[in-house]
Amino acid sequence: MPSVTGSNVTGKKYQQKITNGNHSVHSDVSTTSGGDDSGLDPKELALGALGACTAMTIISRASKILPATGKPRWDVQTVKVTVTETKQADPADATKKISVITEDIEVTGNLTQQELDDIKATAKQCPVYQLFVGAKQIDCVVTKK
């Protein structure tokens, strides 16, 4: 199971070092929010993870060699995924807002409309997409050292 740790950076108010044991990135908030603006904020990291995972999933599926033809499934030369969050009225309660996350996927290559439709379906199979949708539970455990 994946596990990452976020820990504060000494001398920085909000900056966090996020590690998985082998790799690390920094997250921060804007100067207008009291941070140093030294990295993506946590929400941007989450949206970026979705975009990166979607692109990787498409590339992986596109490059799979089909036994019948001996060629890759799709002629995908580049993939660019822009992920945006907007707010809209909650259909269940107009006094509240819900997040709407949109993935704008740009691909280059010699692709048919059917292949573009298949790429769209493939995007929804990315593990981070699956983390965002459906039922889930988040447990919070606080310990003192």
C-alpha positions as CSV (number, residue, x, y, z in Angstrom):
1,M,0.0,0.0,0.0
2,P,1.3,3.5,-0.8
3,S,2.3,5.6,2.1
4,V,3.7,9.2,2.1
5,T,4.7,11.4,5.0
6,G,4.4,15.2,5.2
7,S,6.5,17.0,7.7
8,N,7.2,20.6,8.5
9,V,10.4,22.2,7.3
10,T,12.3,23.8,10.1
11,G,12.1,27.6,10.1
12,K,9.2,27.7,7.6
13,K,5.6,28.4,8.7
14,Y,3.7,26.2,6.2
15,Q,6.3,24.5,4.0
16,Q,6.1,20.7,4.1
17,K,8.5,18.0,2.9
18,I,6.5,15.1,1.5
19,T,8.4,11.9,1.2
20,N,7.8,8.2,0.4
21,G,11.2,7.0,1.5
22,N,12.9,7.3,-1.9
23,H,11.7,10.6,-3.2
24,S,10.6,14.0,-1.9
25,V,8.7,17.1,-3.0
26,H,7.9,20.3,-1.1
27,S,4.5,21.9,-0.7
28,D,3.7,25.4,0.5
29,V,1.1,28.1,0.3
30,S,1.2,31.5,-1.3
31,T,2.8,34.5,0.4
32,T,-0.7,36.1,0.7
33,S,-1.7,33.0,2.8
34,G,1.4,33.4,5.0
35,G,3.7,30.9,3.2
36,D,6.8,31.4,1.1
37,D,5.2,30.2,-2.2
38,S,8.0,27.7,-2.5
39,G,6.0,24.9,-4.0
40,L,2.6,23.7,-5.2
41,D,-0.1,24.0,-2.5
42,P,-1.6,20.7,-1.3
43,K,-4.7,21.0,-3.6
44,E,-2.5,21.7,-6.6
45,L,-0.4,18.6,-5.8
46,A,-3.5,16.5,-5.6
47,L,-4.8,17.8,-9.0
48,G,-1.3,17.4,-10.5
49,A,-1.2,13.8,-9.3
50,L,-4.5,13.1,-11.1
51,G,-3.2,14.7,-14.3
52,A,0.1,12.9,-14.2
53,C,-1.5,9.5,-13.4
54,T,-4.0,10.0,-16.2
55,A,-1.2,10.8,-18.7
56,M,0.8,7.8,-17.6
57,T,-2.2,5.5,-17.8
58,I,-2.9,6.6,-21.4
59,I,0.7,6.3,-22.4
60,S,0.9,2.8,-20.9
61,R,-2.2,1.6,-22.7
62,A,-1.3,3.4,-26.0
63,S,2.1,1.7,-26.2
64,K,0.8,-1.8,-25.6
65,I,1.6,-3.9,-28.6
66,L,-1.4,-5.6,-30.1
67,P,-0.7,-9.3,-31.0
68,A,-2.9,-9.1,-34.1
69,T,-1.0,-6.3,-35.7
70,G,2.3,-6.2,-33.9
71,K,1.8,-2.4,-33.5
72,P,1.0,-0.2,-30.6
73,R,-2.7,0.1,-29.7
74,W,-2.9,3.9,-30.4
75,D,-0.6,6.3,-32.2
76,V,-0.2,8.6,-29.2
77,Q,2.8,10.9,-29.6
78,T,2.2,13.3,-26.8
79,V,-0.2,13.6,-23.9
80,K,-0.9,16.8,-21.9
81,V,-3.5,16.8,-19.1
82,T,-4.7,20.0,-17.5
83,V,-6.7,19.5,-14.3
84,T,-9.0,22.3,-13.1
85,E,-11.2,22.5,-10.0
86,T,-14.3,24.8,-10.1
87,K,-17.2,25.1,-7.8
88,Q,-20.9,24.8,-8.6
89,A,-24.2,24.6,-6.6
90,D,-24.8,21.2,-5.0
91,P,-27.7,19.6,-6.8
92,A,-28.8,18.1,-3.5
93,D,-28.6,21.4,-1.6
94,A,-28.4,24.7,-3.4
95,T,-27.1,26.5,-0.3
96,K,-23.8,24.5,-0.7
97,K,-21.1,24.2,-3.3
98,I,-19.4,21.1,-4.6
99,S,-16.1,20.7,-6.4
100,V,-16.1,19.9,-10.1
101,I,-12.8,18.5,-11.3
102,T,-12.2,18.7,-15.1
103,E,-9.5,16.8,-16.9
104,D,-8.7,18.4,-20.3
105,I,-6.7,15.8,-22.1
106,E,-4.7,16.8,-25.2
107,V,-3.2,14.1,-27.3
108,T,-1.3,14.3,-30.6
109,G,-1.1,11.4,-33.0
110,N,-3.0,9.8,-35.9
111,L,-6.1,8.9,-33.9
112,T,-9.7,8.1,-34.9
113,Q,-12.7,9.3,-33.0
114,Q,-13.2,5.8,-31.6
115,E,-9.6,5.8,-30.4
116,L,-10.2,9.2,-28.7
117,D,-13.3,7.8,-27.0
118,D,-11.2,4.8,-25.9
119,I,-8.6,7.2,-24.5
120,K,-11.3,9.0,-22.5
121,A,-12.5,5.7,-21.1
122,T,-8.9,4.8,-20.2
123,A,-8.4,8.1,-18.3
124,K,-11.0,6.9,-15.9
125,Q,-9.0,3.8,-15.1
126,C,-6.1,5.7,-13.6
127,P,-5.5,4.7,-10.0
128,V,-5.6,8.4,-8.8
129,Y,-8.9,8.9,-10.6
130,Q,-10.2,5.9,-8.8
131,L,-9.0,7.4,-5.5
132,F,-11.0,10.5,-6.2
133,V,-14.3,8.8,-7.0
134,G,-16.7,6.4,-5.2
135,A,-17.1,5.6,-1.6
136,K,-14.1,6.0,0.6
137,Q,-13.2,6.4,4.2
138,I,-10.4,8.6,5.7
139,D,-9.3,7.7,9.2
140,C,-7.3,10.3,11.2
141,V,-5.1,9.0,14.1
142,V,-3.3,11.5,16.3
143,T,-0.3,10.4,18.4
144,K,2.0,12.3,20.7
145,K,5.7,11.8,20.8
